[in-house]
Structures are given as C-alpha cells and as structure tokens.
C-alpha cells in the first residue's frame, strides 16, 4: 500500500510540474518544434528544380512532392484560382529573378503539410543567404482602416493588372486558404524603391483562413506582416530574422497564440528589429479613423534574444526592445515570456499615459526576464508611472534575472532547441 501511495504521489508531483511548466510562454506537453522545424536549413540538400512556375496561374493547380518547383520572377495565382500544395513539396525562389508567389484577392492557397512532411519554401542557391528570394503574399477581401478600400500592395511586384496586387474589402470572414506545417527560408529580397520583402505578407486576409505551424527562418525583411484583415496565428516561429518578427498594421485584428520569436543581436538590424511591431497606420492622411483600429491579442508567446554577452551587446547598441506599440492601438499580452531585451516594451511617445490608453494596453501574467528595463515611453528617461501601473499585483507579472540555461529547457541546442520555460525559475521569482 505504501509503495502504491508513493508511486501515486510521484506521478502527481510530476504531472503538477508539467502543468505548471506550461503556464507561461509557449505551451505543450511535448516540444511541438520537433520533427517539422529546421534551425539549420543551410545543411539541407534538395533536388534540383524539375518544374518552373512563372507569370500567372489562372486555373486550379496542384504541386506534387515528386517534383521540385522554381518560382521564376513574380508568380501570381489569379482569377479565383486554387493552388494546392502536397505535403513534402519543395518550392524554390529563384535568386537571379528574386522569385515570389502572390495569392491574389479571391484566389486560394491550400498548403497543408504534415509534421513529418512539411512544405518548404526556400532559396535555389547552394549557399543560401537571407534575402535570396522574395516571399509569399496572400491577399484577401477583409477590411483595413485605409481610406482606399482597395489598397495596392506596393512592393514593385511585376503584375499585369493592379487587381492582382490589391487587397481589402468588406468581408472579415473571407477565406484565402490554409498554411499548416510550412517553412519559409531565406526570403526578404531587397528592392531598389520599396525596401525589403516580408517572408509572409497577409494583407486583408479574413478569419476563415487558417494559419498554424509556420516557421520563418533567416529572413532579411520582416518575417510576418499583417496588413488589415482578421487573422489568428498559432504555433508560429520566427528565427533570427533581420527585421521585425511580427509586423501588424492598417487596422488588423490579429491574434497570436503559442508562438515564438528568436532574435540574435548579431543578425538583427539596428533600430529596426523587434519581435512585435504594432502600428495603426503609417500616416493619418491615408487612414480612416472611423474604421476599426489595430488590435493585437497575444497569449503564450516566447520572445527571446539569444546573446553570448547580453550586457556588452546592449552597451554597443545591438539589442532593441521586444515590443513596439504605436498610437491608437489596442494591445493585450498574457502568459508570455520576454527575455533579453533593451527594454522589454516601448510605447510610442504620442501615446498619452492616461487611464483610457492604459486600459487598451494590457500586460498580464507575463514573465519579464533579463531585460534592461520593462515598459517605457519612447524618449522618456523616467518610466516610474508605467512601472507602478504594470508592477501592480493585479497584473501578476513576474520579473527575473536568469540566464537562458536556467530559464528555458534547452535554448542552446542548434538542431532541436526547446524554448519552453523551466518551472523552477517561475516559482523562485514570482512577485506576489
């Protein structure tokens, strides 16, 4: 009887620790990064392209695992066409022509891979580098807050008709398809007049579109850009991108759950690289303030800056804030981990610190670790008002100074890292 009781007790303690371990940051009883992700994509070897995709795809098309595809220049899926991609298919963006793929408004992509057989978008170069090719654009019919209901996606894409690069409309529930178990590697080409491409651009995309298990690696531009629309991103990974990991703007209604952003000070661009960069507009002149403002609801995120000498990297200006929030934005983040930034959060200096605005910017049950300051207003040296507000026990935020080795289960593995939070660090550091 004693043996059975002891076994039951040990099982209870183990399960209790497992449940507690999932409280903050990314969750999962198993490391959901296993199998389908690749943190060393430069080691992968793929077959040479056997099929070329170019120009416009105007009839329903399926891409097969048995072939390798090359995006030659700017490729558009148009005329209410559906593009289906089989699990395990490899699509390469051409380096010379800076290949890209655009799913135009009204068309659909069904890219549903498997955990054991993900769909891969990558560079066609043998020695791959960030910015080798363009990226993936998905354009939909959901609302934005711009004055023009049909906005042109201005990245210098070579479209025969502007309708193929326009987005926005009046259907927040529109469906542009599925991305599941998809990797996008080495995207983010630089253009002469329009800056860097994003690896994945979701413009005016509606809520019926499904996004889950997507990994973006070594992008020269932003990893994910959400321009208007209404989307949920679940189990997303942005790994060592040069610019922002998640860029949200133009009245987007965006939920981000159980997702990762892993930054490196030796890769990130100075002054323009955050995990979350959330704005309501670029300019008031092009914004209809009567329309819905940008709203972000984030939960169980892990935002981590990996550094071998964080204090030195901060001192020489290699580390930025994790989150930047512009005016008119509603932003909530809950049960998340923010580790190794300078500081954790910056609010735009146009945001007045009053009850109305603070009630739109909510930080609850988060774990701030190893950050050089927590929540600041841009250009202000004194942030006592914000520290007092968000440091209140009612928000239940936790503050700690712990190394990555003691904070995460295994942040050092180069092939199969585990960025779930260690339970002992939370309990030891709770501020109650």
C-alpha positions as CSV (number, residue, x, y, z in Angstrom):
1,X,0.0,0.0,0.0
2,X,2.8,2.4,0.9
3,X,4.5,1.6,-2.4
4,X,1.3,2.4,-4.4
5,X,0.8,5.6,-2.5
6,X,4.4,6.7,-3.1
7,X,4.1,6.0,-6.8
8,X,0.8,7.9,-7.0
9,X,2.4,10.8,-5.2
10,X,5.4,10.9,-7.5
11,X,3.1,10.8,-10.5
12,X,1.0,13.7,-9.1
13,X,4.1,15.8,-8.5
14,X,5.4,15.1,-12.0
15,X,2.0,16.0,-13.6
16,X,1.7,19.1,-11.4
17,X,5.2,20.2,-12.5
18,X,4.3,19.6,-16.2
19,X,1.1,21.6,-15.9
20,X,2.8,24.5,-14.1
21,X,5.6,24.4,-16.7
22,X,3.1,25.2,-19.4
23,X,1.7,28.3,-17.6
24,X,3.8,31.0,-19.4
25,X,5.5,31.1,-22.8
26,X,4.9,28.5,-25.4
27,X,2.9,25.6,-24.2
28,X,2.7,21.9,-25.0
29,X,3.4,18.7,-23.0
30,X,5.8,17.8,-25.8
31,X,8.1,20.1,-27.6
32,X,6.0,21.0,-30.6
33,X,9.0,22.2,-32.5
34,X,10.2,18.6,-33.0
35,X,10.1,17.0,-36.5
36,X,8.8,19.7,-38.8
37,X,11.1,22.7,-37.9
38,X,14.7,23.2,-39.1
39,X,17.0,25.5,-37.2
40,X,20.0,24.7,-39.5
41,X,18.4,25.0,-43.0
42,X,21.7,25.6,-44.7
43,X,22.5,22.0,-44.1
44,X,19.5,20.7,-46.1
45,X,20.0,19.2,-49.5
46,X,17.2,19.3,-52.1
47,X,16.8,18.1,-55.6
48,X,17.2,20.5,-58.5
49,X,14.0,22.1,-59.8
50,X,12.1,19.9,-62.3
51,X,9.2,22.4,-62.8
52,X,9.1,26.2,-63.4
53,X,6.4,28.4,-62.1
54,X,6.2,31.9,-63.8
55,X,3.7,34.6,-64.7
56,X,0.1,34.0,-63.8
57,X,-1.5,30.7,-62.7
58,X,-5.1,31.1,-63.9
59,X,-6.6,27.6,-63.4
60,X,-6.7,25.3,-60.4
61,X,-3.3,23.7,-60.0
62,X,-1.7,21.2,-57.7
63,X,2.0,20.9,-56.8
64,X,3.4,17.5,-56.1
65,X,6.1,16.2,-53.7
66,X,7.6,14.2,-56.5
67,X,8.7,17.5,-58.2
68,X,10.8,20.4,-57.1
69,X,9.4,23.8,-58.2
70,X,11.2,27.0,-59.1
71,X,9.5,30.4,-58.7
72,X,10.9,32.4,-61.7
73,X,10.2,36.1,-61.1
74,X,6.9,37.2,-59.6
75,X,4.3,34.5,-59.8
76,X,0.6,35.2,-59.3
77,X,-2.3,33.0,-58.6
78,X,-5.3,34.9,-60.1
79,X,-8.9,34.6,-61.3
80,X,-10.4,32.9,-58.2
81,X,-7.9,30.0,-58.7
82,X,-7.0,27.5,-56.1
83,X,-3.3,26.4,-55.7
84,X,-3.0,23.1,-53.8
85,X,0.5,22.0,-52.5
86,X,1.1,18.4,-51.5
87,X,2.9,17.7,-48.2
88,X,6.6,17.5,-48.6
89,X,6.7,19.7,-51.6
90,X,9.8,22.0,-52.1
91,X,9.3,25.3,-53.8
92,X,12.4,27.4,-54.5
93,X,12.6,31.1,-55.1
94,X,15.0,32.0,-57.9
95,X,17.9,34.1,-56.8
96,X,18.6,35.9,-60.1
97,X,15.0,37.0,-60.6
98,X,14.1,37.2,-56.9
99,X,11.2,34.9,-57.2
100,X,8.0,35.4,-55.3
101,X,4.5,33.9,-55.0
102,X,1.3,36.1,-54.7
103,X,-2.1,34.6,-54.0
104,X,-4.3,37.4,-55.3
105,X,-7.5,38.6,-53.8
106,X,-10.2,36.0,-54.4
107,X,-7.8,33.1,-55.0
108,X,-6.8,30.4,-52.5
109,X,-3.8,28.5,-51.4
110,X,-4.1,25.1,-49.7
111,X,-0.6,24.4,-48.3
112,X,-1.3,21.7,-45.8
113,X,1.8,19.8,-44.9
114,X,2.4,17.3,-42.1
115,X,4.6,17.3,-39.1
116,X,6.7,14.6,-40.7
117,X,6.4,16.1,-44.2
118,X,6.4,19.9,-44.1
119,X,6.0,22.1,-47.2
120,X,9.2,24.1,-47.8
121,X,9.8,27.4,-49.5
122,X,13.5,28.1,-49.8
123,X,16.3,29.6,-51.9
124,X,17.6,27.9,-55.0
125,X,21.2,28.8,-54.2
126,X,23.6,26.1,-52.9
127,X,25.0,28.6,-50.4
128,X,21.8,30.1,-49.1
129,X,21.7,33.6,-47.5
130,X,18.9,35.9,-46.1
131,X,17.2,37.9,-48.9
132,X,17.9,35.3,-51.6
133,X,14.3,35.5,-52.9
134,X,11.1,37.4,-52.4
135,X,8.5,35.8,-50.3
136,X,4.9,34.7,-50.1
137,X,2.0,37.2,-50.4
138,X,-1.6,36.3,-49.5
139,X,-4.1,39.0,-50.4
140,X,-7.8,38.9,-49.2
141,X,-11.1,40.7,-49.1
142,X,-11.2,41.6,-45.3
143,X,-11.3,45.3,-44.1
144,X,-8.4,47.6,-43.5
145,X,-8.5,51.1,-42.0
146,X,-7.0,52.8,-45.0
147,X,-9.0,55.5,-46.8
148,X,-8.9,53.4,-50.0
149,X,-10.9,50.1,-49.6
150,X,-8.8,48.5,-52.3
151,X,-5.2,49.1,-51.4
152,X,-2.3,48.3,-53.8
153,X,0.5,46.2,-52.4
154,X,3.4,48.4,-53.3
155,X,6.5,46.1,-53.4
156,X,7.4,46.6,-57.0
157,X,5.7,43.3,-58.0
158,X,5.6,42.9,-61.7
159,X,1.8,42.4,-62.1
160,X,0.0,42.8,-65.4
161,X,-3.1,44.1,-63.7
162,X,-3.3,46.1,-60.4
163,X,-6.2,44.0,-59.3
164,X,-3.7,41.1,-58.8
165,X,-1.9,43.1,-56.2
166,X,-4.8,44.9,-54.5
167,X,-6.3,43.9,-51.1
168,X,-9.0,44.8,-48.7
169,X,-12.8,44.8,-48.8
170,X,-15.8,44.3,-46.6
171,X,-15.7,40.6,-45.7
172,X,-13.8,40.0,-42.4
173,X,-14.6,36.3,-42.6
174,X,-13.2,35.7,-46.1
175,X,-11.2,32.6,-46.7
176,X,-7.8,32.6,-48.5
177,X,-6.9,29.0,-47.7
178,X,-4.6,27.1,-45.4
179,X,-0.9,27.2,-44.3
180,X,-0.1,24.4,-42.0
181,X,3.3,22.8,-41.4
182,X,5.1,25.2,-43.7
183,X,8.6,26.5,-43.6
184,X,9.8,29.7,-45.4
185,X,13.6,30.2,-45.5
186,X,16.0,32.9,-46.7
187,X,13.3,35.2,-48.1
188,X,13.1,39.0,-47.8
189,X,14.8,40.3,-51.0
190,X,15.8,44.0,-51.1
191,X,14.2,46.2,-53.7
192,X,15.5,49.4,-55.1
193,X,12.5,51.5,-54.3
194,X,10.3,49.6,-51.9
195,X,12.6,48.2,-49.2
196,X,12.7,44.6,-48.2
197,X,10.1,42.0,-48.9
198,X,8.4,40.2,-46.0
199,X,8.8,36.4,-45.9
200,X,5.0,36.1,-45.4
201,X,2.6,39.0,-46.1
202,X,-1.0,38.7,-45.1
203,X,-2.9,41.7,-46.5
204,X,-6.7,42.0,-46.0
205,X,-6.9,38.3,-45.1
206,X,-10.1,37.1,-43.4
207,X,-10.7,35.0,-40.3
208,X,-11.7,31.8,-42.2
209,X,-8.1,31.5,-43.4
210,X,-6.1,29.0,-41.3
211,X,-2.5,29.6,-40.2
212,X,-0.8,27.1,-37.9
213,X,2.7,25.6,-37.6
214,X,4.6,28.0,-39.8
215,X,8.3,28.6,-39.4
216,X,10.2,31.5,-40.9
217,X,14.0,31.4,-40.9
218,X,16.7,33.9,-41.7
219,X,14.5,36.5,-43.4
220,X,16.2,39.7,-44.4
221,X,12.9,41.7,-44.1
222,X,10.0,41.2,-41.7
223,X,9.1,37.6,-41.0
224,X,5.3,38.1,-40.9
225,X,3.4,41.3,-41.9
226,X,-0.3,41.5,-41.2
227,X,-1.9,44.4,-43.0
228,X,-5.5,44.8,-42.1
229,X,-7.8,41.8,-42.1
230,X,-8.6,39.4,-39.3
231,X,-6.2,36.5,-38.6
232,X,-5.1,34.1,-36.0
233,X,-1.5,32.9,-36.0
234,X,-0.9,29.7,-33.9
235,X,2.4,27.9,-33.4
236,X,4.4,30.4,-35.5
237,X,8.2,30.5,-35.3
238,X,10.3,33.4,-36.4
239,X,14.0,32.5,-36.2
240,X,16.9,35.0,-36.5
241,X,15.2,37.3,-39.0
242,X,17.0,40.6,-39.6
243,X,13.9,42.9,-39.2
244,X,10.7,42.6,-37.2
245,X,9.3,39.2,-36.5
246,X,5.6,40.2,-36.4
247,X,4.6,43.5,-38.1
248,X,1.0,44.4,-37.6
249,X,-0.7,47.5,-39.2
250,X,-3.6,49.1,-41.0
251,X,-6.4,48.2,-38.6
252,X,-5.5,44.5,-38.5
253,X,-7.4,42.3,-35.9
254,X,-4.7,39.8,-35.1
255,X,-4.5,37.0,-32.5
256,X,-1.1,35.4,-31.9
257,X,-1.0,32.3,-29.7
258,X,1.6,29.8,-28.6
259,X,4.3,31.3,-30.8
260,X,8.0,32.1,-30.8
261,X,10.3,34.9,-31.9
262,X,14.0,34.1,-31.5
263,X,16.3,37.1,-32.2
264,X,20.1,37.4,-32.4
265,X,21.9,40.7,-31.8
266,X,24.5,39.6,-34.5
267,X,21.7,39.3,-37.1
268,X,19.2,41.9,-36.2
269,X,19.3,45.3,-37.8
270,X,19.9,48.3,-35.5
271,X,16.9,50.4,-34.8
272,X,14.5,48.3,-36.9
273,X,14.2,44.9,-35.4
274,X,11.7,43.9,-32.8
275,X,9.7,40.8,-32.1
276,X,6.3,42.7,-32.3
277,X,6.0,46.0,-34.1
278,X,2.4,47.1,-33.9
279,X,1.0,50.2,-35.5
280,X,-2.4,51.5,-36.5
281,X,-1.2,53.5,-39.5
282,X,1.8,54.9,-41.3
283,X,0.2,58.4,-41.8
284,X,-3.0,59.9,-40.7
285,X,-3.7,61.3,-44.2
286,X,-4.2,57.7,-45.5
287,X,-6.1,56.4,-42.5
288,X,-9.9,56.4,-41.9
289,X,-10.1,56.8,-38.1
290,X,-13.8,55.9,-38.1
291,X,-12.8,52.3,-39.1
292,X,-11.6,49.7,-36.6
293,X,-8.1,50.4,-35.2
294,X,-5.4,47.7,-35.0
295,X,-6.0,45.2,-32.2
296,X,-3.5,42.5,-31.1
297,X,-4.4,39.8,-28.7
298,X,-1.3,37.8,-27.8
299,X,-1.0,34.8,-25.4
300,X,1.7,32.3,-24.6
301,X,4.4,33.9,-26.6
302,X,8.1,33.4,-26.0
303,X,10.1,36.3,-27.2
304,X,13.8,35.7,-26.6
305,X,17.1,37.4,-27.6
306,X,19.9,34.9,-27.7
307,X,23.2,36.5,-26.8
308,X,26.6,35.2,-25.5
309,X,27.2,38.5,-23.7
310,X,24.0,40.4,-23.3
311,X,25.3,43.3,-21.2
312,X,28.0,44.0,-23.8
313,X,25.6,43.7,-26.8
314,X,23.2,46.2,-25.1
315,X,26.1,48.6,-24.4
316,X,27.2,48.7,-28.0
317,X,23.6,49.1,-29.3
318,X,22.9,45.7,-30.8
319,X,19.8,45.0,-28.8
320,X,16.4,46.7,-29.2
321,X,13.1,46.4,-27.4
322,X,11.0,43.2,-27.9
323,X,7.7,45.1,-28.5
324,X,7.0,48.5,-30.0
325,X,3.4,49.8,-29.8
326,X,2.1,52.8,-31.8
327,X,-0.7,55.2,-31.0
328,X,-4.4,54.2,-31.4
329,X,-3.5,50.5,-30.9
330,X,-5.3,48.1,-28.6
331,X,-2.8,45.5,-27.3
332,X,-3.0,42.7,-24.8
333,X,-0.4,40.1,-24.0
334,X,-0.9,37.4,-21.4
335,X,1.1,34.5,-20.0
336,X,4.1,35.3,-22.2
337,X,7.9,35.3,-21.8
338,X,10.0,38.3,-22.8
339,X,13.7,37.6,-22.2
340,X,16.9,39.6,-23.0
341,X,15.8,42.9,-24.5
342,X,16.6,46.6,-24.2
343,X,13.9,47.3,-22.8
344,X,11.0,44.8,-22.9
345,X,8.5,47.2,-24.4
346,X,8.5,50.7,-25.8
347,X,5.3,52.8,-26.2
348,X,5.3,55.5,-28.9
349,X,5.8,58.9,-27.5
350,X,2.4,60.1,-29.0
351,X,0.5,57.8,-26.6
352,X,-0.7,59.8,-23.6
353,X,-0.3,58.0,-20.3
354,X,-3.8,58.1,-19.0
355,X,-6.4,55.6,-17.9
356,X,-8.1,55.4,-21.3
357,X,-4.9,54.4,-23.1
358,X,-3.5,52.2,-20.3
359,X,-6.8,50.2,-20.4
360,X,-6.1,49.5,-24.0
361,X,-2.5,48.3,-23.3
362,X,-2.8,45.3,-21.0
363,X,0.2,43.2,-19.8
364,X,-0.9,40.3,-17.5
365,X,0.8,37.2,-16.0
366,X,3.9,37.7,-18.1
367,X,7.5,36.7,-17.3
368,X,10.0,39.5,-17.9
369,X,13.5,38.1,-17.7
370,X,16.9,39.7,-18.1
371,X,15.6,42.9,-19.8
372,X,17.3,46.2,-19.4
373,X,14.0,47.9,-18.2
374,X,10.5,46.7,-18.7
375,X,7.9,49.1,-20.2
376,X,9.0,52.6,-21.3
377,X,7.6,55.5,-23.3
378,X,9.9,56.4,-26.2
379,X,12.3,59.3,-25.5
380,X,11.3,59.4,-21.8
381,X,14.0,58.5,-19.2
382,X,11.6,58.3,-16.3
383,X,9.1,55.5,-16.5
384,X,8.0,55.3,-12.9
385,X,4.4,55.7,-13.8
386,X,4.4,52.7,-16.1
387,X,6.4,50.6,-13.7
388,X,4.0,51.4,-10.9
389,X,1.0,50.6,-13.1
390,X,2.1,47.3,-14.6
391,X,4.0,46.3,-11.5
392,X,0.8,46.2,-9.5
393,X,-0.1,42.8,-8.1
394,X,-3.4,42.9,-10.0
395,X,-1.5,42.3,-13.3
396,X,0.5,39.4,-11.8
397,X,3.6,40.0,-13.9
398,X,6.9,38.4,-12.8
399,X,10.4,39.9,-13.0
400,X,13.6,37.9,-13.0
401,X,17.3,38.0,-14.0
402,X,18.2,34.5,-15.1
403,X,20.5,33.1,-17.7
404,X,19.0,31.2,-20.7
405,X,20.3,27.9,-19.4
406,X,18.2,28.2,-16.2
407,X,15.2,29.9,-17.8
408,X,14.5,27.6,-20.8
409,X,14.6,23.8,-21.1
410,X,17.2,23.9,-23.8
411,X,17.9,27.1,-25.6
412,X,21.4,26.2,-26.7
413,X,20.7,23.2,-28.9
414,X,21.5,24.1,-32.5
415,X,19.2,21.4,-34.1
416,X,16.4,20.7,-31.7
417,X,16.1,23.5,-29.1
418,X,13.3,23.6,-26.5
419,X,12.2,27.1,-25.6
420,X,9.6,26.1,-23.0
421,X,10.1,27.7,-19.7
422,X,11.6,25.9,-16.8
423,X,9.1,25.7,-13.9
424,X,11.6,26.2,-11.1
425,X,12.5,29.7,-12.4
426,X,8.9,30.9,-12.3
427,X,8.3,29.7,-8.7
428,X,11.5,31.1,-7.4
429,X,10.9,34.6,-9.0
430,X,7.2,35.2,-8.6
431,X,6.4,38.7,-7.4
432,X,3.3,38.5,-5.2
